[in-house]
Amino acid sequence: HLAARYAGVTDAPGWRWGAFVLPAGAGDWALIAANCACTLAAHLATAAGYRDTRAGMVAFLQLTELPWVYLLDVFALGEPTSTLASVGSAVVFAGALAAALQQGKT
């Protein structure tokens, strides 16, 4: 925010949404608190998962993060996509799957 404000971007027409606005009421503060609580819970759950999961499985899950995010963007959020993005995500997922299968054979 500070860099955008310093550069004057938030004063330009169409970019006002990027300006920092203090929370207006209890509802806004409750949403901020819920976001913080969910973020903390997600980080703690991730750390617990890394502690209790084999390193190979964690590596596979990290490799497939990009395709899962892509699928969420396209199907849940309705983001526009391209053929190249679809192929790229498929290649990443196929590569991660091939690496996991190869590791399982050894």
N, C-alpha and C positions, 0 to 999 in steps of 0.2 A: 504494500500500500504506500509506504513512504516514498519509494522510488517513483511510482506513478504520480503521486501528488507533487513531488519535487519537479518532475518533468512536465507537469501541467496537463497530463493526460486526462485526469479526472475532471478537468474543467471543459474539455472538448465536448461538443454535442454528441450524444450517443454513448459517451463513456462515463456518465454520471454514476452508473451502477457500480463502478469500481471504487467510488469514494467510501471512506470509512465513516460509518454512522454508529453512534452509541446505541446500545439496545434501548428501546423505547419503554418497555414495561416488563412486568413479571413474566409474561409469556415468552418474550425474547430471551430473558435470562434463563428460563427453564429449558428452552431449546439449546442454549449454549451449554448448560450443565449436563443435559442429556447427551449431547455430542461428546463432551469431555469424558463422561462416564463410559459411553460405548467405546470410545477410542482406547481408554485405559483397559477396559475388559478385553478388547480385541488384542492388544499388545500382550497382556498377561496370558491369554489363551494361546497365542502364537508361541510365546516363550515356553509354556508348559508342553505344547505340542512338540517343539524342537527337543525338549528334554526327554520326552517319552517315545519319540519316533526314531527309527533307524535313519542314519545319515543318508542312505541311498534314496529312501522315500522322500525325505525333506528336499533333496536335490531335485528329484523329479517334480515335486509340487512347485518348487521355485521356477523350474524351467517352463512349466505349463501356466504360469501366472498370466503371461501376456495373452495367450489365446482365450483364457477364461474372462479376462477383462474385456477383450474384444467382443466376445459373445454377449456379455452383459451390456456393453455399450450399444450394440446393434439391436438386440432383442428386447432388453428391458427399458433402455432409455431412448430407443428409436434414432440413434445417431446415424447420419449418412455414412456410407462406406464405399469402397471401390473393390474391383476385382483383385487388384494388387494387394490390398490389405487383407482380403480373404485368403488369398494364396499364401501370403507371408505367415499368417497365423496358423494355417494348416501345416505349413512346412515346419514351423517351430514345434507344434504339437506332435507331428509325426517323428521328428528328430528326437524329442524327449521320450516318446513311446519306444522308439527303436533302441535308444540307449538303455532304458529300463529293462526291456526284454533281453538285451544282450547281457546286461549285468546279472539278470536272473539265470542265465545259462552257465555262468562261471561259478 
